[in-house]
């Protein structure tokens, strides 16, 4: 009897990270084909084949297929678990992050600022050109939009407030259409298309700037069926696999964009549904972050995260990876913003400490003066102040009248039948 031959050592072929490289990047073939080959791997095609074999053993499959008949799927990477754990700790339930968010007056201020930021940058991602300062002033004053860009921004602001109001409802075709109706009001060439699915006559194709076709969405006859699948996915849990609520919110974002049910405004509708699902599942901090602000800084990477999924067997891992990193960055930016604002408020408080105004002004007035110190000559309306701080008109009016008539810190001017309030050039001297 002869001793069997010892099998070859395959470890030297598999002793490298197959799902992600050292930088934690889930590589698509488009990137991997230019990467340095690991030792003992003969060519990039062999390397990719080995990666795909391991990935296929780790996929979680959805009961939803792409237009190619291949199910959508993803891998729960270690980085995903770290991020979702962080969000469970700091963005949900009753666990506090930054103390100012728990202060009712400051909470309203930060919330309104964040909602404005998201409505502006989400619109700018889709082509709106109005500046942030003009857009914020329009929202604060509740002024009617003057052009399409301003209308897009105001629509987004209203849509985000709408999804906040329906966060306890289940997802339905009617809710999706209502979100789109709000988002597209007054911005479509054909107003009848607002809140209405595209039809056979609507030729939707996604092109690059150099006119290359990169995506053709499902045909119009599949839209109702696919929306029903999306609603089922959002409203119920698959007993076979657990999908973390944050991951699910990201997938809902992707699927609505993939279905592309409307002739325009699909991206804005998808991002609104992401916020809706996050709030529905108790991630209250989602109200205070702007993912579109991050996406706007690198729109090509946002688009590429869709394309990587669509060109690699509907592997959603690419899109989820990019979106979770975006959420984490948005939270980091929120914390930096809060720390900066608190530092500015502390500076204003120090300025007031040795004056007759110490312990006299409320937090709204203090926040207003902190902003006013940086913008002498700016004129504020009562409506604008009201919307900045989410208070009733009478409270806003009294705050400003106190600042002008009692304390002499702002200048009251008559405009029509009401008053407006101008920041004087010598505000700092008046405070001292």
Secondary structure, DSSP 4 states (H G I P E B T S, - for coil): --PPPPPP--HHHH-S-SS--TT-----HHHHTTSPPPTT---HHHHHHHHHHHHHTTPEEEEEE-TTSPEEEE---HHHHHHHHHHHHHSSTT--SSHHHHSHHHHHHHHHHHHHHHHHHHHHHTT----HHHHHHHHHHTPPP-SHHHHHHHHHHHHHHHHHHTTTSPP-HHHHHHHHHHHHTTTSSSGGGTT----TT----EE-TTS-EEE-PPPGGGHHHHHHHHHHHHHS--TT----HHHHHHHHHHHHHHHT-SSS-HHHHHHHHHHHHHHHTT-GGGGG--HHHHHHHTHHHHHHHHHHHHHTTTBTHHHHHHHHHHHHHHHHHHHHHHHHHHHHHHHHHHHHHTSTTTTTS-HHHHHHHHHHTT-TT-EEEHHHHHHHHT--HHHHHHHHHIIIIIS--EEEEEETTEEEEEEPTTHHHHH-
